[in-house]
Amino acid sequence: MKTVLLEHSESVATLRLKNGVINAISPQLVNDLGAALNECRNFSKGLILTGGSKFFSIGFDLPTLLPLGRNEIAEFYHRFNQAILDLFTLPVPTLCAISGHAIAGGTILALACDYRFAAQEKNLLGLNEIKLGLPVPHLADLMLRLIVAERAATEIVYCGEFITAADSRKIGLVDEICPSDILEARAVEKVVELAALPAPAFAQIKDSRVAEIRSQYMENHPAKTKGFLDCWFDPAVRVLLGEAAKKF
């Protein structure tokens, strides 16, 4: 069963995370997301990414990932970052409709979109990797600093605290908060509005915005990946990850 469902209407694609209540990011979800994004390139003029009403996504599927060896985690991490880069550089307008909590990897998925709309002011977002002994993925850090001010980005990645959608709106991490029953309708409205603009010009403008981040990521990802893996397999970090996995 697919963990990412692809729906389309009016040339706007909707990618819906469907990996249980918490939408944990598993190897299958990463593969399904990559395949769906590749398919979107052929027909969509815009894209909406959404998830569940309780959790948009809780982040990495720790119970599934922890038993894997270094080579398997390296492959998963590479595919995850590639899917994020594909979403970030998609040459059409993209919007993340954050229907529930967006934790760690869930926030990273949201960062890869051009806009972020949240359903409830109390939904939590954040990058808590530091509290688990992990570095925030390099690509995510770069994207975050494109979206919010430097001081806000530093606070988010250094401290690892979750913040409400309402507070995220204040720093520009979330663009709009709206009632849950109209979240997807508002998302479609915004994406259709942007998709009506001249597509070649939009694609060129977006490419200019993402080009530097893409270049920095491609240049540095081998060393950054090694650093992430070294932390992931550190014995002390494994204890922290094991405790976090019990909450799934």
C-alpha atoms as an extended CHARMM CRD file, in Angstrom:
* protein
*
       248  EXT
         1         1  MET       CA              0.0000000000        0.0000000000        0.0000000000  PROA      1               0.0000000000
         2         2  LYS       CA              1.3240000000        3.4110000000       -0.9650000000  PROA      2               0.0000000000
         3         3  THR       CA              2.1610000000        5.8510000000        1.8180000000  PROA      3               0.0000000000
         4         4  VAL       CA              1.8040000000        8.9110000000       -0.4250000000  PROA      4               0.0000000000
         5         5  LEU       CA             -1.3650000000        9.3080000000       -2.4760000000  PROA      5               0.0000000000
         6         6  LEU       CA             -1.2930000000       11.4360000000       -5.6140000000  PROA      6               0.0000000000
         7         7  GLU       CA             -4.5020000000       13.2450000000       -6.5310000000  PROA      7               0.0000000000
         8         8  HSD       CA             -4.9230000000       15.8890000000       -9.1940000000  PROA      8               0.0000000000
         9         9  SER       CA             -7.5390000000       18.4050000000      -10.2260000000  PROA      9               0.0000000000
        10        10  GLU       CA             -7.3520000000       21.4650000000      -12.4710000000  PROA      10              0.0000000000
        11        11  SER       CA             -3.7070000000       20.5840000000      -13.1850000000  PROA      11              0.0000000000
        12        12  VAL       CA             -2.9330000000       20.9610000000       -9.4590000000  PROA      12              0.0000000000
        13        13  ALA       CA             -1.5080000000       17.8730000000       -7.7800000000  PROA      13              0.0000000000
        14        14  THR       CA             -2.1860000000       16.9900000000       -4.1510000000  PROA      14              0.0000000000
        15        15  LEU       CA              0.2850000000       14.7060000000       -2.4100000000  PROA      15              0.0000000000
        16        16  ARG       CA             -1.3320000000       13.2250000000        0.6810000000  PROA      16              0.0000000000
        17        17  LEU       CA              0.8040000000       11.4870000000        3.3240000000  PROA      17              0.0000000000
        18        18  LYS       CA             -0.9960000000        8.2870000000        4.3440000000  PROA      18              0.0000000000
        19        19  ASN       CA              1.3530000000        6.3850000000        6.6430000000  PROA      19              0.0000000000
        20        20  GLY       CA             -0.8990000000        5.8670000000        9.6360000000  PROA      20              0.0000000000
        21        21  VAL       CA             -1.9760000000        8.4400000000       12.2170000000  PROA      21              0.0000000000
        22        22  ILE       CA              1.4990000000        9.8880000000       12.7540000000  PROA      22              0.0000000000
        23        23  ASN       CA              2.7440000000        9.7960000000        9.1390000000  PROA      23              0.0000000000
        24        24  ALA       CA              6.2350000000        8.7190000000       10.1520000000  PROA      24              0.0000000000
        25        25  ILE       CA              8.8570000000        9.1190000000        7.4290000000  PROA      25              0.0000000000
        26        26  SER       CA              9.8550000000        5.5770000000        6.5640000000  PROA      26              0.0000000000
        27        27  PRO       CA             11.9790000000        4.2990000000        3.6610000000  PROA      27              0.0000000000
        28        28  GLN       CA              8.7710000000        3.4290000000        1.8160000000  PROA      28              0.0000000000
        29        29  LEU       CA              7.2970000000        6.8990000000        2.3390000000  PROA      29              0.0000000000
        30        30  VAL       CA             10.4930000000        8.4730000000        1.0000000000  PROA      30              0.0000000000
        31        31  ASN       CA             10.3890000000        6.2230000000       -2.0710000000  PROA      31              0.0000000000
        32        32  ASP       CA              6.6830000000        6.8850000000       -2.6170000000  PROA      32              0.0000000000
        33        33  LEU       CA              7.2190000000       10.6360000000       -2.2610000000  PROA      33              0.0000000000
        34        34  GLY       CA             10.0610000000       10.6130000000       -4.7680000000  PROA      34              0.0000000000
        35        35  ALA       CA              7.9980000000        8.6490000000       -7.2790000000  PROA      35              0.0000000000
        36        36  ALA       CA              4.9810000000       10.9570000000       -6.8390000000  PROA      36              0.0000000000
        37        37  LEU       CA              7.1110000000       14.0690000000       -7.3200000000  PROA      37              0.0000000000
        38        38  ASN       CA              8.6090000000       12.5920000000      -10.4800000000  PROA      38              0.0000000000
        39        39  GLU       CA              5.1180000000       11.9140000000      -11.8180000000  PROA      39              0.0000000000
        40        40  CYS       CA              3.9910000000       15.4530000000      -10.9630000000  PROA      40              0.0000000000
        41        41  ARG       CA              6.6390000000       16.9150000000      -13.2320000000  PROA      41              0.0000000000
        42        42  ASN       CA              4.7680000000       15.5630000000      -16.2350000000  PROA      42              0.0000000000
        43        43  PHE       CA              1.4280000000       17.2710000000      -15.7600000000  PROA      43              0.0000000000
        44        44  SER       CA              1.0070000000       19.5260000000      -12.7240000000  PROA      44              0.0000000000
        45        45  LYS       CA              1.0320000000       23.3060000000      -12.7650000000  PROA      45              0.0000000000
        46        46  GLY       CA              1.0780000000       23.4310000000       -8.9710000000  PROA      46              0.0000000000
        47        47  LEU       CA              1.3530000000       21.1270000000       -5.9710000000  PROA      47              0.0000000000
        48        48  ILE       CA             -0.1500000000       20.8180000000       -2.4900000000  PROA      48              0.0000000000
        49        49  LEU       CA              1.4160000000       18.6040000000        0.1740000000  PROA      49              0.0000000000
        50        50  THR       CA             -0.7520000000       17.5930000000        3.1220000000  PROA      50              0.0000000000
        51        51  GLY       CA             -1.0390000000       14.9380000000        5.8270000000  PROA      51              0.0000000000
        52        52  GLY       CA             -3.2640000000       13.8260000000        8.6870000000  PROA      52              0.0000000000
        53        53  SER       CA             -5.4280000000       15.8990000000       11.0180000000  PROA      53              0.0000000000
        54        54  LYS       CA             -3.4770000000       14.9010000000       14.1520000000  PROA      54              0.0000000000
        55        55  PHE       CA             -0.0050000000       14.7230000000       12.6640000000  PROA      55              0.0000000000
        56        56  PHE       CA              1.0400000000       16.1760000000        9.3540000000  PROA      56              0.0000000000
        57        57  SER       CA              4.1570000000       14.1070000000       10.0620000000  PROA      57              0.0000000000
        58        58  ILE       CA              5.9730000000       13.1360000000       13.2530000000  PROA      58              0.0000000000
        59        59  GLY       CA              9.2970000000       12.9040000000       11.4190000000  PROA      59              0.0000000000
        60        60  PHE       CA             11.6390000000        9.9640000000       10.8970000000  PROA      60              0.0000000000
        61        61  ASP       CA             10.1680000000        6.5210000000       11.5780000000  PROA      61              0.0000000000
        62        62  LEU       CA             12.5800000000        5.7040000000       14.4120000000  PROA      62              0.0000000000
        63        63  PRO       CA             11.2450000000        2.1970000000       15.2280000000  PROA      63              0.0000000000
        64        64  THR       CA             11.7910000000        1.1820000000       11.6010000000  PROA      64              0.0000000000
        65        65  LEU       CA             15.1130000000        2.9680000000       11.1150000000  PROA      65              0.0000000000
        66        66  LEU       CA             16.9620000000        2.1390000000       14.3330000000  PROA      66              0.0000000000
        67        67  PRO       CA             17.5860000000       -1.5540000000       13.5050000000  PROA      67              0.0000000000
        68        68  LEU       CA             19.1440000000       -0.6560000000       10.1370000000  PROA      68              0.0000000000
        69        69  GLY       CA             22.9000000000       -0.6990000000        9.5170000000  PROA      69              0.0000000000
        70        70  ARG       CA             25.0370000000        2.2260000000        8.4520000000  PROA      70              0.0000000000
        71        71  ASN       CA             24.8000000000        1.5430000000        4.7060000000  PROA      71              0.0000000000
        72        72  GLU       CA             21.0190000000        1.2150000000        4.8970000000  PROA      72              0.0000000000
        73        73  ILE       CA             20.6590000000        4.4460000000        6.8660000000  PROA      73              0.0000000000
        74        74  ALA       CA             23.0190000000        6.1890000000        4.4460000000  PROA      74              0.0000000000
        75        75  GLU       CA             20.7900000000        5.1000000000        1.5490000000  PROA      75              0.0000000000
        76        76  PHE       CA             17.6360000000        6.2180000000        3.3480000000  PROA      76              0.0000000000
        77        77  TYR       CA             19.1720000000        9.5750000000        4.2850000000  PROA      77              0.0000000000
        78        78  HSD       CA             20.3490000000       10.1710000000        0.7280000000  PROA      78              0.0000000000
        79        79  ARG       CA             16.9180000000        9.3600000000       -0.6970000000  PROA      79              0.0000000000
        80        80  PHE       CA             15.2030000000       11.5600000000        1.8980000000  PROA      80              0.0000000000
        81        81  ASN       CA             17.3790000000       14.5500000000        1.0720000000  PROA      81              0.0000000000
        82        82  GLN       CA             16.9540000000       13.9440000000       -2.6580000000  PROA      82              0.0000000000
        83        83  ALA       CA             13.1560000000       13.9140000000       -2.2830000000  PROA      83              0.0000000000
        84        84  ILE       CA             13.3280000000       17.1420000000       -0.2720000000  PROA      84              0.0000000000
        85        85  LEU       CA             15.5580000000       18.7310000000       -2.9280000000  PROA      85              0.0000000000
        86        86  ASP       CA             13.2000000000       17.5810000000       -5.6960000000  PROA      86              0.0000000000
        87        87  LEU       CA             10.2510000000       19.1660000000       -3.8880000000  PROA      87              0.0000000000
        88        88  PHE       CA             12.1900000000       22.3420000000       -3.1020000000  PROA      88              0.0000000000
        89        89  THR       CA             13.2800000000       22.8100000000       -6.7180000000  PROA      89              0.0000000000
        90        90  LEU       CA             10.0350000000       21.7570000000       -8.4150000000  PROA      90              0.0000000000
        91        91  PRO       CA              9.5100000000       24.4870000000      -11.0460000000  PROA      91              0.0000000000
        92        92  VAL       CA              5.8580000000       25.1210000000      -10.1250000000  PROA      92              0.0000000000
        93        93  PRO       CA              4.2050000000       26.7550000000       -7.0960000000  PROA      93              0.0000000000
        94        94  THR       CA              4.0370000000       24.4630000000       -4.0600000000  PROA      94              0.0000000000
        95        95  LEU       CA              2.1700000000       24.7890000000       -0.7750000000  PROA      95              0.0000000000
        96        96  CYS       CA              2.2230000000       22.6700000000        2.3710000000  PROA      96              0.0000000000
        97        97  ALA       CA             -1.1780000000       22.4210000000        4.0720000000  PROA      97              0.0000000000
        98        98  ILE       CA             -0.1570000000       21.6170000000        7.6430000000  PROA      98              0.0000000000
        99        99  SER       CA             -3.1920000000       19.8400000000        9.0010000000  PROA      99              0.0000000000
       100       100  GLY       CA             -1.5790000000       18.5770000000       12.2390000000  PROA      100             0.0000000000
       101       101  HSD       CA              1.7210000000       18.6550000000       14.1120000000  PROA      101             0.0000000000
       102       102  ALA       CA              4.8180000000       18.8770000000       11.8860000000  PROA      102             0.0000000000
       103       103  ILE       CA              7.7230000000       17.4720000000       13.8870000000  PROA      103             0.0000000000
       104       104  ALA       CA             11.3910000000       17.3710000000       12.8020000000  PROA      104             0.0000000000
       105       105  GLY       CA             11.2410000000       15.7000000000        9.3730000000  PROA      105             0.0000000000
       106       106  GLY       CA              7.6460000000       16.8910000000        9.1200000000  PROA      106             0.0000000000
       107       107  THR       CA              8.8370000000       20.4780000000        9.4010000000  PROA      107             0.0000000000
       108       108  ILE       CA             11.5400000000       19.7470000000        6.8170000000  PROA      108             0.0000000000
       109       109  LEU       CA              8.8880000000       18.6040000000        4.3470000000  PROA      109             0.0000000000
       110       110  ALA       CA              7.0110000000       21.8550000000        4.9730000000  PROA      110             0.0000000000
       111       111  LEU       CA             10.1630000000       23.9380000000        4.5090000000  PROA      111             0.0000000000
       112       112  ALA       CA             10.6220000000       22.4950000000        1.0270000000  PROA      112             0.0000000000
       113       113  CYS       CA              7.3920000000       24.1360000000       -0.1730000000  PROA      113             0.0000000000
       114       114  ASP       CA              6.9930000000       27.7240000000       -1.3280000000  PROA      114             0.0000000000
       115       115  TYR       CA              4.2070000000       28.4110000000        1.1850000000  PROA      115             0.0000000000
       116       116  ARG       CA              2.9810000000       26.9020000000        4.4460000000  PROA      116             0.0000000000
       117       117  PHE       CA             -0.6400000000       27.1740000000        5.6160000000  PROA      117             0.0000000000
       118       118  ALA       CA             -1.5650000000       25.7270000000        9.0180000000  PROA      118             0.0000000000
       119       119  ALA       CA             -4.9800000000       24.5370000000       10.1760000000  PROA      119             0.0000000000
       120       120  GLN       CA             -4.7550000000       25.3320000000       13.8740000000  PROA      120             0.0000000000
       121       121  GLU       CA             -2.8500000000       27.8930000000       15.9180000000  PROA      121             0.0000000000
       122       122  LYS       CA             -1.8580000000       25.2210000000       18.4660000000  PROA      122             0.0000000000
       123       123  ASN       CA             -0.3070000000       22.7880000000       15.9790000000  PROA      123             0.0000000000
       124       124  LEU       CA              3.3840000000       22.3640000000       16.7430000000  PROA      124             0.0000000000
       125       125  LEU       CA              6.3180000000       22.7480000000       14.3730000000  PROA      125             0.0000000000
       126       126  GLY       CA             10.0280000000       22.5480000000       15.0030000000  PROA      126             0.0000000000
       127       127  LEU       CA             13.3850000000       20.9020000000       14.4510000000  PROA      127             0.0000000000
       128       128  ASN       CA             14.2140000000       19.0130000000       17.6450000000  PROA      128             0.0000000000
       129       129  GLU       CA             17.1860000000       17.0700000000       16.2440000000  PROA      129             0.0000000000
       130       130  ILE       CA             19.6350000000       18.6400000000       18.7050000000  PROA      130             0.0000000000
       131       131  LYS       CA             17.6900000000       17.1240000000       21.6220000000  PROA      131             0.0000000000
       132       132  LEU       CA             18.2140000000       13.6770000000       20.0840000000  PROA      132             0.0000000000
       133       133  GLY       CA             21.9160000000       14.2540000000       19.5220000000  PROA      133             0.0000000000
       134       134  LEU       CA             21.5720000000       14.7610000000       15.7710000000  PROA      134             0.0000000000
       135       135  PRO       CA             22.4510000000       17.6760000000       13.5150000000  PROA      135             0.0000000000
       136       136  VAL       CA             19.6430000000       19.3150000000       11.5820000000  PROA      136             0.0000000000
       137       137  PRO       CA             20.0930000000       18.0980000000        7.9930000000  PROA      137             0.0000000000
       138       138  HSD       CA             22.1840000000       20.5990000000        6.0450000000  PROA      138             0.0000000000
       139       139  LEU       CA             19.5650000000       21.0960000000        3.3310000000  PROA      139             0.0000000000
       140       140  ALA       CA             16.8800000000       21.7910000000        5.9300000000  PROA      140             0.0000000000
       141       141  ASP       CA             19.0830000000       24.3630000000        7.6490000000  PROA      141             0.0000000000
       142       142  LEU       CA             19.6930000000       26.1340000000        4.3380000000  PROA      142             0.0000000000
       143       143  MET       CA             15.9910000000       26.1950000000        3.4870000000  PROA      143             0.0000000000
       144       144  LEU       CA             15.0570000000       27.4620000000        6.9430000000  PROA      144             0.0000000000
       145       145  ARG       CA             17.4160000000       30.4290000000        6.6110000000  PROA      145             0.0000000000
       146       146  LEU       CA             15.8370000000       31.3580000000        3.2880000000  PROA      146             0.0000000000
       147       147  ILE       CA             12.4280000000       31.5450000000        4.9660000000  PROA      147             0.0000000000
       148       148  VAL       CA             12.9480000000       33.1130000000        8.4110000000  PROA      148             0.0000000000
       149       149  ALA       CA             15.3810000000       35.6710000000        9.7830000000  PROA      149             0.0000000000
       150       150  GLU       CA             18.8490000000       34.4830000000       10.8080000000  PROA      150             0.0000000000
       151       151  ARG       CA             18.2800000000       34.9380000000       14.5490000000  PROA      151             0.0000000000
       152       152  ALA       CA             14.9880000000       33.0120000000       14.4380000000  PROA      152             0.0000000000
       153       153  ALA       CA             16.6180000000       30.2130000000       12.4420000000  PROA      153             0.0000000000
       154       154  THR       CA             19.4970000000       30.0030000000       14.9170000000  PROA      154             0.0000000000
       155       155  GLU       CA             17.0910000000       29.7220000000       17.8400000000  PROA      155             0.0000000000
       156       156  ILE       CA             15.1270000000       26.9690000000       16.0980000000  PROA      156             0.0000000000
       157       157  VAL       CA             18.1240000000       24.7610000000       15.2680000000  PROA      157             0.0000000000
       158       158  TYR       CA             20.2180000000       25.4350000000       18.3980000000  PROA      158             0.0000000000
       159       159  CYS       CA             17.4590000000       24.9650000000       20.9790000000  PROA      159             0.0000000000
       160       160  GLY       CA             15.2430000000       22.3730000000       19.3000000000  PROA      160             0.0000000000
       161       161  GLU       CA             12.0370000000       23.6430000000       20.8840000000  PROA      161             0.0000000000
       162       162  PHE       CA              8.6440000000       23.1560000000       19.2600000000  PROA      162             0.0000000000
       163       163  ILE       CA              6.6560000000       26.3020000000       18.5110000000  PROA      163             0.0000000000
       164       164  THR       CA              2.9780000000       26.7320000000       17.8090000000  PROA      164             0.0000000000
       165       165  ALA       CA              1.6760000000       27.5670000000       14.3720000000  PROA      165             0.0000000000
       166       166  ALA       CA              0.6180000000       30.9430000000       15.7910000000  PROA      166             0.0000000000
       167       167  ASP       CA              4.1910000000       31.7370000000       16.8520000000  PROA      167             0.0000000000
       168       168  SER       CA              5.4850000000       30.2810000000       13.5890000000  PROA      168             0.0000000000
       169       169  ARG       CA              3.2690000000       32.7780000000       11.7790000000  PROA      169             0.0000000000
       170       170  LYS       CA              4.9140000000       35.6300000000       13.6690000000  PROA      170             0.0000000000
       171       171  ILE       CA              8.3950000000       34.7090000000       12.4060000000  PROA      171             0.0000000000
       172       172  GLY       CA              7.3110000000       33.8640000000        8.8620000000  PROA      172             0.0000000000
       173       173  LEU       CA              7.6680000000       30.0920000000        9.1140000000  PROA      173             0.0000000000
       174       174  VAL       CA              3.9100000000       29.7830000000        8.5310000000  PROA      174             0.0000000000
       175       175  ASP       CA              2.2680000000       32.0950000000        6.0000000000  PROA      175             0.0000000000
       176       176  GLU       CA             -1.3800000000       31.7220000000        6.9610000000  PROA      176             0.0000000000
       177       177  ILE       CA             -3.5430000000       30.0800000000        9.6210000000  PROA      177             0.0000000000
       178       178  CYS       CA             -7.0760000000       29.0960000000        8.7120000000  PROA      178             0.0000000000
       179       179  PRO       CA             -9.8530000000       26.8050000000       10.0100000000  PROA      179             0.0000000000
       180       180  SER       CA             -9.2000000000       23.1200000000        9.3830000000  PROA      180             0.0000000000
       181       181  ASP       CA            -12.3910000000       22.6890000000        7.3570000000  PROA      181             0.0000000000
       182       182  ILE       CA            -11.2030000000       25.1450000000        4.6970000000  PROA      182             0.0000000000
       183       183  LEU       CA             -7.4470000000       24.4870000000        4.8320000000  PROA      183             0.0000000000
       184       184  GLU       CA             -7.2210000000       22.5130000000        1.6060000000  PROA      184             0.0000000000
       185       185  ALA       CA             -9.6430000000       24.8150000000       -0.1980000000  PROA      185             0.0000000000
       186       186  ARG       CA             -7.4630000000       27.8090000000        0.7240000000  PROA      186             0.0000000000
       187       187  ALA       CA             -4.3810000000       25.8920000000       -0.3690000000  PROA      187             0.0000000000
       188       188  VAL       CA             -5.9310000000       25.1120000000       -3.7430000000  PROA      188             0.0000000000
       189       189  GLU       CA             -7.0520000000       28.7150000000       -4.1360000000  PROA      189             0.0000000000
       190       190  LYS       CA             -3.5220000000       30.0110000000       -3.5370000000  PROA      190             0.0000000000
       191       191  VAL       CA             -1.8240000000       27.4940000000       -5.8070000000  PROA      191             0.0000000000
       192       192  VAL       CA             -4.3350000000       27.9960000000       -8.6250000000  PROA      192             0.0000000000
       193       193  GLU       CA             -3.7730000000       31.7480000000       -8.3290000000  PROA      193             0.0000000000
       194       194  LEU       CA             -0.0050000000       31.3050000000       -8.7010000000  PROA      194             0.0000000000
       195       195  ALA       CA             -0.3610000000       28.6740000000      -11.4350000000  PROA      195             0.0000000000
       196       196  ALA       CA             -2.3030000000       31.1770000000      -13.5300000000  PROA      196             0.0000000000
       197       197  LEU       CA              0.8480000000       33.2840000000      -13.8400000000  PROA      197             0.0000000000
       198       198  PRO       CA              3.1380000000       32.7330000000      -16.8700000000  PROA      198             0.0000000000
       199       199  ALA       CA              4.7050000000       29.3570000000      -16.1390000000  PROA      199             0.0000000000
       200       200  PRO       CA              8.1010000000       29.8740000000      -17.8600000000  PROA      200             0.0000000000
       201       201  ALA       CA              8.6860000000       33.1060000000      -15.9620000000  PROA      201             0.0000000000
       202       202  PHE       CA              7.6620000000       31.5200000000      -12.6500000000  PROA      202             0.0000000000
       203       203  ALA       CA             10.0270000000       28.5980000000      -13.2490000000  PROA      203             0.0000000000
       204       204  GLN       CA             12.9330000000       30.9620000000      -13.9630000000  PROA      204             0.0000000000
       205       205  ILE       CA             12.2130000000       33.0790000000      -10.8890000000  PROA      205             0.0000000000
       206       206  LYS       CA             12.0060000000       30.0130000000       -8.6750000000  PROA      206             0.0000000000
       207       207  ASP       CA             15.1950000000       28.5730000000      -10.1250000000  PROA      207             0.0000000000
       208       208  SER       CA             17.0210000000       31.7900000000       -9.2140000000  PROA      208             0.0000000000
       209       209  ARG       CA             15.7280000000       31.5390000000       -5.6360000000  PROA      209             0.0000000000
       210       210  VAL       CA             16.7500000000       27.9230000000       -5.1110000000  PROA      210             0.0000000000
       211       211  ALA       CA             19.9630000000       27.8180000000       -7.1540000000  PROA      211             0.0000000000
       212       212  GLU       CA             22.3960000000       28.8220000000       -4.3920000000  PROA      212             0.0000000000
       213       213  ILE       CA             20.9190000000       26.4120000000       -1.8560000000  PROA      213             0.0000000000
       214       214  ARG       CA             20.9590000000       23.5900000000       -4.3950000000  PROA      214             0.0000000000
       215       215  SER       CA             24.5990000000       24.3260000000       -5.1720000000  PROA      215             0.0000000000
       216       216  GLN       CA             25.6300000000       24.4700000000       -1.4990000000  PROA      216             0.0000000000
       217       217  TYR       CA             23.8490000000       21.2190000000       -0.7720000000  PROA      217             0.0000000000
       218       218  MET       CA             25.3700000000       19.3650000000       -3.7250000000  PROA      218             0.0000000000
       219       219  GLU       CA             28.8580000000       20.5700000000       -2.8370000000  PROA      219             0.0000000000
       220       220  ASN       CA             28.6840000000       19.6930000000        0.8430000000  PROA      220             0.0000000000
       221       221  HSD       CA             26.3290000000       16.7430000000        1.1720000000  PROA      221             0.0000000000
       222       222  PRO       CA             28.9740000000       13.9490000000        1.2580000000  PROA      222             0.0000000000
       223       223  ALA       CA             30.7150000000       15.4660000000        4.3000000000  PROA      223             0.0000000000
       224       224  LYS       CA             27.4320000000       16.4960000000        5.9230000000  PROA      224             0.0000000000
       225       225  THR       CA             26.0030000000       13.0140000000        5.4420000000  PROA      225             0.0000000000
       226       226  LYS       CA             29.0510000000       11.4460000000        7.0880000000  PROA      226             0.0000000000
       227       227  GLY       CA             28.6280000000       13.8050000000       10.0400000000  PROA      227             0.0000000000
       228       228  PHE       CA             24.9640000000       12.8830000000       10.3900000000  PROA      228             0.0000000000
       229       229  LEU       CA             25.7290000000        9.1610000000       10.2400000000  PROA      229             0.0000000000
       230       230  ASP       CA             28.5290000000        9.4880000000       12.7910000000  PROA      230             0.0000000000
       231       231  CYS       CA             26.0630000000       11.0890000000       15.1820000000  PROA      231             0.0000000000
       232       232  TRP       CA             23.2950000000        8.5800000000       14.4030000000  PROA      232             0.0000000000
       233       233  PHE       CA             25.5260000000        5.6420000000       15.3450000000  PROA      233             0.0000000000
       234       234  ASP       CA             27.1160000000        7.2510000000       18.3980000000  PROA      234             0.0000000000
       235       235  PRO       CA             26.2380000000        5.0120000000       21.3900000000  PROA      235             0.0000000000
       236       236  ALA       CA             24.9480000000        7.9040000000       23.5040000000  PROA      236             0.0000000000
       237       237  VAL       CA             22.7460000000        9.1090000000       20.6610000000  PROA      237             0.0000000000
       238       238  ARG       CA             21.3950000000        5.6040000000       20.1250000000  PROA      238             0.0000000000
       239       239  VAL       CA             20.1000000000        5.6990000000       23.6960000000  PROA      239             0.0000000000
       240       240  LEU       CA             18.3020000000        8.9930000000       23.0590000000  PROA      240             0.0000000000
       241       241  LEU       CA             16.8360000000        7.7260000000       19.7900000000  PROA      241             0.0000000000
       242       242  GLY       CA             15.7290000000        4.5110000000       21.4810000000  PROA      242             0.0000000000
       243       243  GLU       CA             13.8560000000        6.4640000000       24.1450000000  PROA      243             0.0000000000
       244       244  ALA       CA             12.2330000000        8.6540000000       21.4900000000  PROA      244             0.0000000000
       245       245  ALA       CA             11.1950000000        5.5620000000       19.4920000000  PROA      245             0.0000000000
       246       246  LYS       CA              9.1560000000        4.3160000000       22.4770000000  PROA      246             0.0000000000
       247       247  LYS       CA              6.7580000000        7.2280000000       21.9480000000  PROA      247             0.0000000000
       248       248  PHE       CA              5.7160000000        5.9940000000       18.4900000000  PROA      248             0.0000000000
